């Protein structure tokens, strides 16, 4: 007559209300700015096949800047979700931080990673290129991160809603990251290549600005949370 006592669902990234609120609070405004990011991405891709270097450096409107900021934050959030879900799967759910806090901390690490890259781009551009090319390079990085943010929704939500696919989604996300970075590296090479010796600078750039900062969100997501 009294029935059975309800059992609480285990706390997972998918059923954590704080994490769900964080994710959707960023996805919804990011989708509003999607047309602006798509337009900027189209200019970036056009610049890879044309020698008109002014294409990716055209003046950004306030909407364009805001769109890139929101989409960049979305990219960091989605990486935070993905890395936390992978850590959740690796440790069988036995993590020190709850999903909302863990993802927030990992996403903050991704933001720091991005800021280090932007500062590094500014320094490298000042040392080895012209101010105009440095602006092109930095804006190319911004639109690259922004567009990647929308694609990262797929593996992040896939790992969040289907924990058993976390490892597969991580590889999918890593593949997306590599594809977008290859496009950026092509742009980088076209900007900086002026002699065979410049290849040395290019590899130094890959080792520092592209590899070292990534250890921050990965370390937080997989080892601290």
C-alpha positions in Angstrom: 0.0 0.0 0.0 2.9 2.4 0.7 4.7 1.6 -2.6 8.4 1.9 -3.1 10.7 4.7 -2.1 12.1 6.6 -5.1 15.8 6.2 -5.8 17.9 9.2 -6.7 19.5 9.2 -10.1 23.3 9.1 -10.1 24.9 12.4 -10.6 26.2 12.4 -14.2 26.9 15.2 -16.6 23.7 14.6 -18.4 21.4 14.9 -15.5 23.2 17.7 -13.6 20.9 20.8 -13.7 23.7 23.3 -13.2 25.7 21.9 -16.2 22.6 21.8 -18.4 21.8 25.4 -17.6 25.4 26.4 -18.3 25.4 24.6 -21.7 22.1 25.9 -23.0 22.7 29.4 -21.7 25.7 29.6 -24.0 24.4 27.6 -27.0 21.3 29.6 -27.5 22.9 33.1 -27.8 25.7 31.5 -29.9 23.2 30.3 -32.4 21.9 33.8 -32.7 25.3 35.0 -33.9 25.9 32.0 -36.2 25.2 34.0 -39.5 28.0 36.5 -38.6 30.5 33.7 -37.8 29.6 31.9 -41.0 30.2 35.0 -43.1 33.6 35.7 -41.4 34.5 32.0 -41.9 33.6 32.3 -45.6 36.0 35.3 -45.9 38.7 33.3 -44.2 38.3 30.3 -46.5 38.3 32.5 -49.5 41.6 34.0 -48.4 43.2 30.6 -48.4 42.7 30.2 -52.2 43.3 33.9 -53.1 46.2 36.2 -52.7 44.1 39.1 -51.6 45.3 39.3 -48.0 42.9 42.1 -47.1 39.9 39.6 -47.1 40.3 38.3 -43.6 41.5 41.6 -42.2 38.4 43.6 -43.2 37.1 45.8 -40.5 35.0 44.0 -37.9 31.7 45.5 -36.8 30.5 45.4 -33.2 28.3 42.5 -34.1 31.2 40.6 -35.6 33.3 41.1 -32.6 30.6 40.1 -30.2 29.8 37.0 -32.3 33.4 35.8 -32.2 33.6 36.3 -28.4 30.4 34.4 -27.8 31.4 31.6 -30.2 34.9 31.5 -28.7 33.4 31.1 -25.2 31.1 28.3 -26.7 34.2 26.5 -28.0 35.8 26.7 -24.5 32.7 25.4 -22.9 32.2 22.5 -25.3 35.8 21.5 -24.7 35.2 21.7 -21.0 32.2 19.4 -21.3 34.0 16.9 -23.6 37.1 16.6 -21.4 35.1 16.3 -18.2 32.9 13.6 -19.7 36.0 11.7 -20.8 37.4 12.0 -17.2 34.0 10.9 -15.9 34.2 7.8 -18.0 37.8 7.1 -17.2 37.2 7.2 -13.4 33.8 5.5 -13.4 32.1 8.7 -12.2 34.4 9.0 -9.1 35.5 12.6 -9.7 36.4 15.2 -7.1 34.3 18.0 -8.6 30.6 18.0 -9.5 29.8 18.4 -13.2 29.0 22.0 -13.2 32.1 23.1 -11.3 34.4 20.6 -13.1 33.2 21.8 -16.6 33.4 25.4 -15.5 37.0 25.0 -14.3 38.0 23.1 -17.4 36.4 25.7 -19.7 38.2 28.4 -17.8 41.5 26.5 -18.5 40.5 26.6 -22.2 39.9 30.3 -22.0 43.4 30.8 -20.5 44.8 28.6 -23.3 43.1 30.8 -25.9 44.4 34.0 -24.3 47.9 32.7 -24.3 47.7 31.9 -28.0 46.4 35.4 -28.8 49.2 37.0 -26.8 51.7 34.7 -28.4 50.4 35.5 -31.9 50.8 39.2 -31.1 54.4 38.7 -29.9 55.4 36.4 -32.8 53.8 38.8 -35.3 55.6 41.8 -33.8 58.9 40.0 -34.0 58.7 38.3 -37.4 56.0 40.0 -39.5 54.4 43.4 -40.3 51.6 44.9 -38.2 49.1 44.4 -41.1 49.9 40.6 -41.3 49.8 40.3 -37.5 46.2 41.7 -37.6 45.3 39.2 -40.3 46.8 36.3 -38.3 45.1 37.2 -35.1 41.7 37.7 -36.8 42.2 34.4 -38.6 42.7 32.7 -35.2 39.6 34.4 -33.8 37.3 33.2 -36.6 38.9 29.7 -36.5 38.1 29.3 -32.8 34.6 30.8 -33.3 33.6 28.4 -36.1 35.1 25.4 -34.3 32.9 26.2 -31.3 29.7 25.3 -33.3 31.2 22.1 -34.5 32.3 21.1 -31.1 28.6 21.0 -29.9 28.3 17.6 -31.6 31.0 15.7 -29.7 30.5 17.6 -26.5 26.8 16.8 -26.3 27.4 13.3 -27.6 29.7 12.6 -24.7 27.4 14.3 -22.3 24.2 12.5 -23.3 25.8 9.1 -24.1 28.7 8.6 -21.7 29.6 5.3 -23.3 30.7 7.2 -26.4 32.9 9.6 -24.6 36.2 8.2 -26.0 34.8 8.2 -29.5 33.6 11.7 -29.1 37.0 12.8 -27.9 38.7 11.4 -31.0 36.0 13.1 -33.1 36.6 16.4 -31.4 40.3 16.1 -31.7 39.9 15.4 -35.5 37.7 18.6 -35.8 40.4 20.6 -33.9 43.1 19.3 -36.2 41.2 20.1 -39.4 40.5 23.6 -38.3 44.1 24.1 -37.2 45.4 22.8 -40.6 43.4 25.6 -42.2 45.0 28.1 -39.8 48.5 26.7 -40.4 48.1 27.1 -44.1 47.2 30.8 -43.5 50.1 31.1 -41.1 52.6 29.6 -43.6 51.4 31.9 -46.4 51.9 34.9 -44.1 55.3 34.1 -42.7 57.0 32.1 -45.4 59.6 34.3 -47.2 62.7 32.0 -47.1 63.6 28.4 -46.3 64.9 29.5 -42.9 61.4 30.7 -42.0 60.4 27.1 -41.7 62.4 27.0 -38.5 60.2 29.7 -37.0 57.1 27.9 -38.2 58.0 24.7 -36.3 58.9 26.7 -33.2 55.5 28.3 -33.5 53.8 24.9 -33.7 55.7 23.6 -30.6 54.9 26.7 -28.4 51.7 28.4 -29.4 49.9 25.2 -30.6 51.0 22.5 -28.1 52.0 23.9 -24.7 48.8 26.0 -24.0 46.6 22.9 -24.7 48.1 21.2 -21.6 46.1 23.6 -19.4 42.5 22.5 -20.2 43.6 18.9 -20.8 45.4 18.8 -17.4 42.4 20.3 -15.6 39.8 18.1 -17.3 41.6 14.7 -17.1 43.8 15.0 -13.9 42.4 17.6 -11.6 38.6 17.1 -11.9 
